[in-house]
Amino acid sequence: MIVDISKRILIVGLGLIGGSYAKVLKRFGFHISAITLEQSSIDYAIREKIIDEGASDIDERLIGEADLIIFALYPHVFVEWIEKNQGLFKSGALITDVTGIKRSIVYQIQDMLRPDVEFVAAHPMAGREVSGVENSTDKLFIGANYIVTPTERNTPEAIRTCIELGRLLGFSNVTTLSPEDHDEMIGFLSQLTHCIAITLMTCNDKENIEKFTGDSFRDLTRIARINDLMWSELFISNKDMLLQQMDMFMSKFNELKVMLEKEDVDGMRAMMRQSTARRALFDKN
């Protein structure tokens, strides 16, 4: 489906991720439309030729003409949007998303969705510390990972389309996981790391500390500049998985603390060597 450039793509939520999707897909020749809250974002995106057309309110024509609709909304807003507006979809439309948690929305949306419209969830593992379509870039996904989270309700064709979308966008690694496996994995690789960064930035309020920091602290806390509205919702939506990962981290951190108390140099060095070896696996080629 996606390789046919006659297909029309609608992006709902034209921020950093939605705008970056639009920039890449426009380059392939797709007709790109968008719906987002701020008219200024639509005006900017049209002026910069990021999209072909757009609206800052529900536009029945744009929704009804779309073959593929990409939702870049907060989880609860996404669910509410589908609930209110799915009657406007064309029959046979495929919808996907960029949402950072899956279990709490995938089954809920599939349960309420019309039988002639299909939802295949996906998660682009990419982002920046800035927001808005003005900061979007067609290079955002290069070297990044893209996760498709299908369920037994999804057809092979729709899953293939979603996988191909990830490849078109430029992700270096496109994989599939169940919603459950996705949320467990994201609890560790994304949510726990944000928790650590937040804690580091708030555990020591010594005055003027920013004047003495080095690159290691800056690198480790880069993601501490955080959208509190979105991330608090993501944490709560994945509470069980995130708490498990936090317990695991605190257990390992305490293990290192005990080694230090006992001046167990051999134990610390062994842990450091393991850390070094594992970190090498995460380096981008």
PLY file of the C-alpha trace (Angstrom):
ply
format ascii 1.0
element vertex 285
property float x
property float y
property float z
element edge 284
property int vertex1
property int vertex2
end_header
0.00 0.00 0.00
2.54 2.61 1.09
4.68 2.42 -2.06
1.80 3.79 -4.14
2.43 7.55 -4.07
-1.16 8.17 -5.16
-2.14 7.24 -1.59
-2.97 10.25 0.57
-1.42 10.53 4.03
-2.90 12.52 6.91
-0.86 13.37 10.01
-2.84 14.25 13.13
-0.62 16.17 15.53
1.98 18.19 13.65
4.77 18.58 16.19
8.37 17.43 16.11
7.64 13.79 15.23
4.63 14.45 13.00
6.51 17.18 11.18
9.54 14.95 10.68
7.31 12.19 9.27
5.81 14.75 6.88
9.21 16.00 5.69
10.44 12.52 4.82
7.21 11.32 3.19
6.79 14.53 1.18
10.22 13.87 -0.32
8.88 10.61 -1.78
6.04 12.46 -3.49
3.11 11.58 -1.24
0.28 14.07 -0.80
0.59 15.06 2.86
-2.13 16.78 4.87
-2.22 17.57 8.57
-4.60 18.42 11.39
-3.17 20.08 14.48
-4.38 22.51 17.14
-2.29 25.54 16.22
-3.08 27.31 12.96
0.40 28.83 13.11
1.88 25.33 12.81
-0.25 24.63 9.73
0.71 27.97 8.18
4.40 27.32 8.83
4.26 23.78 7.43
2.50 24.90 4.23
4.86 27.82 3.77
7.89 25.57 4.20
6.34 22.93 1.90
6.33 20.33 4.69
2.67 19.55 3.96
0.32 20.20 1.03
-2.67 21.30 3.09
-3.95 21.29 6.65
-6.44 22.46 9.22
-6.49 23.44 12.88
-9.87 21.80 13.47
-11.63 18.61 12.43
-11.77 18.64 8.63
-14.13 16.01 7.26
-12.67 16.14 3.76
-9.06 15.69 4.84
-9.99 12.80 7.11
-12.30 11.16 4.59
-9.75 11.30 1.76
-6.84 9.81 3.73
-5.67 6.28 2.96
-3.13 6.29 5.80
-3.53 8.34 8.98
-0.60 8.78 11.37
-1.50 9.89 14.90
1.12 11.85 16.82
-0.97 12.66 19.90
-0.79 12.09 23.65
-2.23 8.63 24.45
-5.50 9.80 26.06
-6.06 12.39 23.33
-5.52 9.71 20.68
-8.17 7.46 22.24
-10.65 10.33 22.58
-10.02 11.43 18.99
-10.81 7.95 17.63
-13.90 7.70 19.81
-15.32 10.98 18.51
-14.21 11.04 14.89
-13.76 7.52 13.52
-17.02 7.86 11.61
-15.18 10.19 9.23
-12.61 7.61 8.10
-12.90 6.23 4.59
-13.61 2.52 4.38
-10.35 0.59 4.13
-8.24 3.29 5.77
-5.19 2.23 7.77
-4.23 4.12 10.91
-0.99 3.99 12.90
0.60 6.03 15.67
3.84 7.15 17.34
2.72 6.64 20.94
5.32 5.63 23.54
3.14 3.07 25.36
0.99 0.37 23.81
-1.01 -1.93 26.12
-3.22 0.86 27.46
-4.28 2.10 24.02
-3.86 -0.62 21.37
-6.56 -3.00 22.55
-8.85 -0.17 23.62
-8.75 1.41 20.17
-9.03 -1.90 18.33
-12.08 -2.78 20.44
-13.89 0.45 19.50
-12.70 0.80 15.91
-14.96 0.21 12.94
-14.41 -3.21 11.32
-13.56 -1.65 7.93
-10.65 0.39 9.38
-7.43 -1.15 10.72
-5.04 0.10 13.41
-1.44 -1.12 13.52
0.51 0.53 16.34
4.12 1.64 16.00
6.74 3.52 17.99
9.58 5.57 16.46
12.45 5.46 18.95
13.67 8.95 18.13
13.31 12.47 19.47
14.98 15.71 20.46
14.88 18.03 23.47
12.89 20.56 21.46
9.32 20.44 20.20
7.17 21.79 17.42
7.06 21.39 13.67
9.61 24.23 13.41
12.21 21.86 14.86
11.28 18.88 12.68
13.93 17.36 10.44
14.03 14.68 7.76
17.23 13.36 9.39
15.62 12.58 12.76
15.12 8.86 12.12
18.48 8.03 10.54
20.23 5.43 12.70
17.19 5.07 14.98
14.92 2.11 15.77
11.27 1.67 14.78
9.01 -0.82 16.56
5.75 -2.15 15.11
3.42 -3.71 17.70
0.76 -5.74 15.87
-1.89 -7.92 17.46
-3.77 -10.99 16.24
-6.43 -8.64 14.84
-4.04 -7.16 12.30
-3.76 -8.40 8.73
-0.40 -9.34 7.20
-0.82 -6.65 4.54
-1.36 -3.87 7.10
1.61 -5.06 9.18
3.81 -5.06 6.04
2.66 -1.55 5.21
3.59 -0.30 8.67
6.98 -2.00 8.46
7.58 -0.46 5.04
6.62 2.94 6.43
9.41 2.62 9.00
11.90 1.76 6.27
10.78 4.67 4.09
11.23 7.02 7.02
14.88 6.00 7.23
15.01 3.95 10.43
18.03 1.68 10.49
16.31 -1.09 12.41
12.63 -2.00 12.00
11.32 -4.72 14.33
8.04 -6.11 15.66
7.05 -6.75 19.27
3.81 -7.53 21.04
2.31 -4.58 22.96
3.26 -6.37 26.20
6.89 -6.93 25.21
7.09 -3.39 23.91
5.96 -1.89 27.21
8.38 -4.03 29.23
11.25 -3.03 26.94
10.30 0.66 26.86
10.01 0.68 30.65
13.73 -0.07 30.80
15.27 1.59 27.74
13.26 4.81 27.78
11.16 5.42 30.87
13.72 4.27 33.45
16.42 6.36 31.79
14.20 9.43 32.00
13.55 8.67 35.69
17.30 8.50 36.32
17.90 11.79 34.49
15.10 13.52 36.42
16.47 12.22 39.73
20.00 13.34 38.94
18.80 16.85 38.12
16.79 17.15 41.34
18.85 15.31 44.00
21.51 18.00 44.42
20.48 21.67 44.42
23.86 23.09 45.35
24.09 26.66 44.05
26.01 27.36 40.82
26.68 23.66 40.22
26.09 24.19 36.49
29.31 26.25 36.36
31.43 23.25 37.30
29.87 20.39 35.36
31.61 18.40 32.64
30.37 16.65 29.52
29.65 13.39 31.37
26.91 15.01 33.46
25.52 16.88 30.45
25.39 13.68 28.38
23.76 11.70 31.17
21.07 14.32 31.84
20.34 15.42 28.27
16.82 13.95 28.47
16.07 15.68 31.79
14.64 18.58 29.78
11.30 16.85 29.73
7.68 17.39 28.73
6.10 16.83 32.16
2.55 16.51 30.82
3.38 13.78 28.32
5.91 11.83 30.37
3.83 11.73 33.55
1.03 10.19 31.47
3.43 7.67 29.94
4.79 6.72 33.39
1.32 6.14 34.85
0.15 4.21 31.78
3.09 1.82 32.15
3.27 1.89 35.95
3.68 -1.84 36.58
6.49 -2.31 34.07
8.29 0.87 35.11
8.19 0.00 38.80
9.76 -3.39 38.04
12.58 -1.69 36.16
13.09 0.87 38.94
13.38 -1.95 41.51
15.93 -3.72 39.30
17.97 -0.53 38.92
17.94 0.27 42.63
19.01 -3.28 43.46
22.00 -3.06 41.11
22.84 0.48 42.29
22.80 -0.74 45.89
25.09 -3.61 44.90
27.62 -1.06 43.64
27.16 1.00 46.81
27.97 -2.03 48.99
31.09 -2.73 46.91
32.24 0.82 47.50
31.55 0.61 51.24
33.61 -2.57 51.43
36.27 -1.20 49.05
35.70 -4.23 46.87
37.86 -3.07 43.95
37.70 -6.41 42.13
33.90 -6.41 42.27
33.65 -2.82 41.03
36.11 -3.42 38.19
34.22 -6.55 37.10
30.98 -4.55 37.00
32.71 -1.77 35.05
34.09 -4.25 32.49
30.63 -5.74 32.04
29.22 -2.23 31.58
31.86 -1.36 28.98
31.23 -4.54 26.97
27.45 -4.10 26.98
27.65 -0.40 26.08
29.55 -1.23 22.91
26.48 -3.10 21.62
24.45 0.12 21.71
26.78 2.24 19.59
25.23 3.34 16.31
27.06 2.26 13.18
0 1
1 2
2 3
3 4
4 5
5 6
6 7
7 8
8 9
9 10
10 11
11 12
12 13
13 14
14 15
15 16
16 17
17 18
18 19
19 20
20 21
21 22
22 23
23 24
24 25
25 26
26 27
27 28
28 29
29 30
30 31
31 32
32 33
33 34
34 35
35 36
36 37
37 38
38 39
39 40
40 41
41 42
42 43
43 44
44 45
45 46
46 47
47 48
48 49
49 50
50 51
51 52
52 53
53 54
54 55
55 56
56 57
57 58
58 59
59 60
60 61
61 62
62 63
63 64
64 65
65 66
66 67
67 68
68 69
69 70
70 71
71 72
72 73
73 74
74 75
75 76
76 77
77 78
78 79
79 80
80 81
81 82
82 83
83 84
84 85
85 86
86 87
87 88
88 89
89 90
90 91
91 92
92 93
93 94
94 95
95 96
96 97
97 98
98 99
99 100
100 101
101 102
102 103
103 104
104 105
105 106
106 107
107 108
108 109
109 110
110 111
111 112
112 113
113 114
114 115
115 116
116 117
117 118
118 119
119 120
120 121
121 122
122 123
123 124
124 125
125 126
126 127
127 128
128 129
129 130
130 131
131 132
132 133
133 134
134 135
135 136
136 137
137 138
138 139
139 140
140 141
141 142
142 143
143 144
144 145
145 146
146 147
147 148
148 149
149 150
150 151
151 152
152 153
153 154
154 155
155 156
156 157
157 158
158 159
159 160
160 161
161 162
162 163
163 164
164 165
165 166
166 167
167 168
168 169
169 170
170 171
171 172
172 173
173 174
174 175
175 176
176 177
177 178
178 179
179 180
180 181
181 182
182 183
183 184
184 185
185 186
186 187
187 188
188 189
189 190
190 191
191 192
192 193
193 194
194 195
195 196
196 197
197 198
198 199
199 200
200 201
201 202
202 203
203 204
204 205
205 206
206 207
207 208
208 209
209 210
210 211
211 212
212 213
213 214
214 215
215 216
216 217
217 218
218 219
219 220
220 221
221 222
222 223
223 224
224 225
225 226
226 227
227 228
228 229
229 230
230 231
231 232
232 233
233 234
234 235
235 236
236 237
237 238
238 239
239 240
240 241
241 242
242 243
243 244
244 245
245 246
246 247
247 248
248 249
249 250
250 251
251 252
252 253
253 254
254 255
255 256
256 257
257 258
258 259
259 260
260 261
261 262
262 263
263 264
264 265
265 266
266 267
267 268
268 269
269 270
270 271
271 272
272 273
273 274
274 275
275 276
276 277
277 278
278 279
279 280
280 281
281 282
282 283
283 284
